[in-house]
Amino acid sequence: MRSSMIFALIACHGLAACSGGGGDGGGVTEPPNYSISLTLDRSSESTIPGGGFSVTGTLTRAGGYAGTVTFSIEGAPAGIDATVGNPVTSGSATTLSIAVTVGTSVAPGTYPIVARGRGAGVSDATATFTLTVLPTPEFALAVSPGAASLVQGASQSDIQVSVARTNFDGAVTLAVSSSVPAGVSASFSPPSPTGATASMTLQVATSTVPGIYTLTIQGTGAPGVRTATFALTVVAAPDFSLAIQPATVTIVQGLSRPGIGVEITRTNFTGAVAFALAGEVPAGVTASFTPASATGNGTQMTLTVAGSTAVGSYELRVDGTGAPGTRSVTFTLNVTAPGSFALAITPSSAVVVQQGTADNSRTVTITRTNYAADVTLSVENLPNGLTATFDPNPVSGNSAVLTLTASNAIAPGGSPYLITIRGTGPIASVRGAAVAAADVEATVTLEVTVTPAGTFTLSMPAPCAANFQIRQRALDDRRIVRINRTNFAGPITFALEGLPNGLTAGFDANPVTGNAVRLRLFAAADAPGGDYPVTLRGTSGGTEATLLLNINVHVVSDPFDQNAVSWEFTNADAGGWLRGVVCPFPQGAQTHVDWGIGIFQENMIVMDGRGPASNRLEANAWLTRTVTLPPDASLFRINASGHFLNDARTRVRVRVVDGAVSTVVLEQVITGSWPVRVFQTLDANIAPWAGRTVRIFVEQLDEIASHGQLWLDTFRIIGSP
């Protein structure tokens, strides 16, 4: 930047004046009345940053002054440049041009500038010039209000666009940028204001999607393009729609259906909606609405169908009318004839019920024809002592289970009873909900025969029947109780009454649903000897039966060494083994003099019991004793042979009794025939009881009606290898 600009003006008056050096003409002595003066064609000027202008200055010489005059510009701030040029001299006056440029960075303001002419021997000539730097031309836009909310299809025209101008008074052309949403348009009045304001009108189409949009208002003028934003909220137009539930209604001729819901869904609308039934409404169909004109969210419609209305399916509608217009919803009306149903019994054959029992083998089946209401079942013509129930009742489905119960009060064996089952329901239904009217009925009959109450008795198979002996420290689980049923199928619970101390009993099942049960007796070592009458009682409901048992507890002792591991029999010594037979000789079937357990022959023991033909799998005779097994006991070995006549078969069975637990460790058919005996070595695994004191049973069992003999030579306990 330059603060002064110098331009030398030389006026020559004669050669002498122009000769020599220096700025004053080469040393010529000037008279004291020489002078110079400077004037400008104007005293002030204004421009903007980046602008410029020219000022014309005139230098006048007086008294014949011809010296060199230099010019300068003083007082200009940084950024303002002045250039002096184009001097033209005519006589004593010289004109020149001063070009002033203002940089873009010069701050707006008023700046006094002095133009100075300086020559030797004369006073300086000055002229003052006022430079005004104006602000850069500019404008800005503002919108008031800055936001608006318009309903679809509406417009607003009171929106003001303000143009704030700075050193600018030109036209500004207004528009909305291309980002305007579909259906929204804007117009301006005037469209290109030169003043400070314009009005904007916004128009929203009915198709414009509701939402919040930011509009850009754009103004274009000499300074450039300026913008302002405007928030537009498009609100859905007031409206409503209808829905109906259920969408399909079935009504029987002559009946009504209340409670059909018509729902109003509102959008920016709270006014009343009036309802009416419309469409091709068949003759005899009418509708009422509660309320008839709703300001809430719905109404309840009741449809009434006359008895004369034709059966069929109709597409109807409900119209709702409010400020936004009329809206509709369609539904289907099915008009049906009055419904009915029929009853049947499955299976249909007569039913037999025993006194004291119940029968639920019959099902009542409901066949429905255009009928959905609950059916209530009842029974007529029931004799005293016979009752009937249904499950379920009332019946919403298609079947119910009939249970007939015959008490002991009803006389059995008479003529069959013919009972009537009646089903009753309302005349019609809509979607399963009963509508009050006359009843619909249907009946079906069933033949019922009552038979006498069942009975049962108890028995034990021969021989010995209910008389038997048990030894101290023995387990007897060979007794079978027979249940003799007569028209009786219920479970029977057993108990023994009158057992002495030390004698305990159990059953392999209790209660019993079959025809037999095994009785288990255990006599402790301290069970007192003697004969005991014991009652076996079976009970089922109010029916019971008893069997008197005569039990003999036999006192025994084992005087022999329990630690023995080998026994060889003689004709008089059983080696400490106690002998037993299914009934103490000579009772029951033991009719032959040498049948039984006490037979010694050829230094062997002959087991020759014979059980009843109906119980071939029970022991007929046995040997038993208490043994303390060695810690390494592994096998119990028997040397035995059979002796058979008439195709008889016999088996040997070995059991180990530990406390009250009996375990079969060997059971095998024995070979042999009369008169030749074939001995076999049979091994039973006793390792699980090694080191324990147990009772061992060796038993003989016949397989068919004719009996066989079991010859026993030696017993031996074999240790582990």
Secondary structure, DSSP 8 states (H G I E B T S, - for coil): --S----EE---SSHHHH-SSTTTTSS----TT-EEEEEES-SEEEE-TT-EEEEEEEEEEETT--S-EEEEEES--TTEEEEEEEEEEETTEEEEEEEEEE-TT--SEEEEEEEEEEETTS--EEEEEEEEE----EEEEEEESSEEEEETT-EEEEEEEEEEEES--S--EEEE-TT--TTEEEEEESSS-SSSEEEEEEEE-TTS--EEEEEEEEEEETTEEEEEEEEEEEE--SEEEEEEESSEEEEETT-EEEEEEEEEEEES--S-EEEEEEES--TTEEEEEESSEESSSEEEEEEEE-TTS-SEEEEEEEEEEETTEEEEEEEEEEEE---EEEEEEES-S-EEEETTEEEEEEEEEEEEES--S-BEEEEES--TTEEEEEESSSBSSSEEEEEEEE-TTS--SSS-EEEEEEEEEEEEEETTEEEEEEEEEEEEEEEEEEE---EEEEE--SSSTTEEEEETTEEEEEEEEEEEEES--S-BEEEEES--TTEEEEESSSSB-SSEEEEEEEE-TT---EEEEEEEEEEETTEEEEEEEEEEEE-----S-TT--EEE--SS--TT-EEEESS-TTSTT--STT-EEEEEETTEEEEE----TT-TTS-SEEEEEEEE--TTEEEEEEEEEEEESTT--EEEEEEEEETTEEEEEEEEE----SS----EEEEEE-GGGTTSEEEEEEEEEESSSS-EEEEEEEEEEEE--
